[in-house]
């Protein structure tokens, strides 16, 4: 029986296509798609079956037409505001945050709590899903892996209110949390880059609101960016693209991110940053990923709306390479499945190089 997703299969995966885009090495054969995260509900609806294993996850990314699968090691920190996985969800990951982390009691607000906190051990973390994934990959695909945010884990362990006050009242405790989490994340990062079939590393950490960074850039420069420099140096040594995800308006810290060796930035929220201005300013040094509005377009719009927005992003951002189509956040469970499919189909329809964009703005 032919499934509804079979129409996405014919384009064979080729990680070199995506790598060429990420490293600004010119135009490949077509514009690729790229996402940091796709909720399991979308994957399940797309495949028409439950996502219960690494193989199921690989099948989704392959059938949806991606040149890679995003996969991280199986571990997490205990954090304020942790949600619970749906009872019907068997496959590990995709935990949903259900409460604002600033509204609850801090897990670490003093040194005694710091000493008793259950810190992950990089050497006992479960990497088996990455090993299994490497064995399950179809020809042409690679794994993009990485580590979650250092900044986000600091404030979500403390709670945002406690964290904000502690930046002034308890700077030594804040510094130690950044050091402890940073060293753990760096150790995991170093372990992963040595594994089979890793094609790129993706660091995810939301640093900004739509109006600017969540905290003053001086704190990010002091506590966080030294670790990004280490990650960038490792990726350069391994000849791997270094990708970053952060929501919000990043203009004030973009020079810092560039100095850290960033290859590509995701997801370029349309209501926070002008993608055309970003392309004009940094397009010769930075690949852009995403920028398809998750709210008005992917969630509330129609497939025709999605097609029009994808066409416009390809017209304005993809000439010469350096752009991959994706959502302006992640593909959340509330995104319409038909709109997710429309985004991929429109990328294939309009993203064939050399681009012929004559008359596109008039459609």
Secondary structure, DSSP 8 states (H G I E B T S, - for coil): ---GGGGG-SS---HHHHHHHHTT----SB--B--S-B-HHHHHHHHTS---SHHHHHHHHHHTT-SEEE---B-----TT-----TT--SS------S-TTSS--S-SSHHHHHHS----TTTSB-HHHHHHHHH--TT-EEEE--B-HHHHHHHHH-HHHHHHHHHH-HHHHHHHHHHHHHHHHHHHHHHHTSTTEEEEEEE---B-SSSBSS-HHHHHHHTHHHHHHHHHHHHHHT-EEEEE--S--GGGHHHHHHTT--EEEE--TTTS-HHHHHHHHTTT-EEEEEE-IIIIIITS-HHHHHHHHHHHHHHH-TTS-EEEEESS-B-TTS-HHHHHHHHHHHHHH-BSS---TTGGG-
